[in-house]
Amino acid sequence: MSMTRRQFVSALGIAGMATGIASCASGTGADSRSTPSATTPVTPAASAGATRSFTLVAQPVSVDLGGTVVDTWAYGDSIPGTPLRAVAGDRVKVAFSNRLPTASSVHWHGLAIRNDMDGVPGVTTPETLPGETFTFDFVVPNSGTHWFHPHHGLQMDRGLYSAFIVDDPAEPGGYDHEWVVVLDDWTDGIGPSPDAILADLRAAGASSGSGGHDSMGGMMGHDGMGGMMGGTHGAGGDVSYPLYLVNGRAPTDPDTLPARPGERVRIRIVNASADTVFTVALEGHDLTVTHTDGFSVLPVVASSLRIGMGERYDVLVTLADGVFPLVAEPDGGGGVARALIRTGSGPVPPDSFRPGGLQGYPVTVDSLRAAPGTALPTDDAASVQDVLLSGSMAPYEWTINGTTYDRTTPLTIRRGQTGRLRIRNMSMMSHPLHVHGHSFQLGPAGGLGPRKDTVLVPAMGGVNADLLADNPGSWMVHCHNAYHAEAGMMTRLDYVA
Ligand SMILES: [Cu+2]
């Protein structure tokens, strides 16, 4: 049975309301009732071409993460904040009020919008001072699972993030439920603050004695630093997190999607963490990967998939009968993030449970191909530029093309050109590289890989990213590890005459 988009949207809206009520009513404890999932499920926007106005407030809050109450910063009073939703082609106005004790700004990750609304202080958009309101006003060009967060210091590693879903009116739908799943690594209010962690990383780097700028940066790795930080991480990021979250909930009190056996679910997965690459699997089910970063791919059936910071993957699943943990395992171990899908009765597996799919080989960008009509043209790139990712733990500095951001030489492009970024990772950690205001085509030649805006570049590996210069301005190109970005791993892509 195929539905028109309008029928689908209408049906999903009703299903959304019904399941929202169900999830409130089925909570067993006060915590479950008082903090229903912020994102289960979201209601699609009704029509294209509209002007949609939203308010967004960044503020200090106390939030229950499912048994643990933390003081942190959030959009509104939940983590994640209320998702925003529009239809491709809509004009969106967001009145952003900053009630934080410090300046902030909002970046709309994945939306290829006009440069002056991109939310990067000092480059595109003025920062919003405490007590002030700034109204973002832009047309949303591209559909997909996107998100938003501050582009301001380490604020992203607090609770300041949520999904921004953009519907494509031409997309057929064909699923019964939709579920936004936002992954996060958490320390604020439990462990040291993000700013204290960065100060520790810098102090440890300065005092380690191995000194000097190491061009093979990162070869010494983060294992040593993990030891210094007293953490348990092996091959993970630079930070040891006490908790991992799905939709703002700890694994002991997970967000739950109620559904019926045989129903089909679209799961929109966002990795909003600052320092953690996750591998995701759903017990008892394969995941059919349909989109990454909002762009459709030839469907691939995966037992698990690997998702870097800032990346998004959409998957389809036809549900079996029972209770199924959706688990995101961080690189390096140290716990899991998880949610549950409940289609029948049965006990909830313990929070340490790991789906069998995690033992398989995870899907990465290497296994994905752009769907027909999705790929960007990549022939005859008019410019080819190297983007070398490197760094060191002592001193704690991460670099692009050998320099930190304060000394960077921006990449350049001419309007209308196709430009190739030859991204090479010279370090022993993976880095999710994000280009603002554009998407890029991955692969050695046209059309081979997926189209994306953030790509997890493996340790000592490389990718070619071809982009089309169709959105003039000065744009950030950076590692989406918040600590690496703060430690210098950023540059710009500047349009030149
Ligand atoms: Cu990085």
Residues whose N, C-alpha, C, O or C-beta is under 5 A from the ligand:
A	BS01	CU	S430 H431 C479 N481 H484
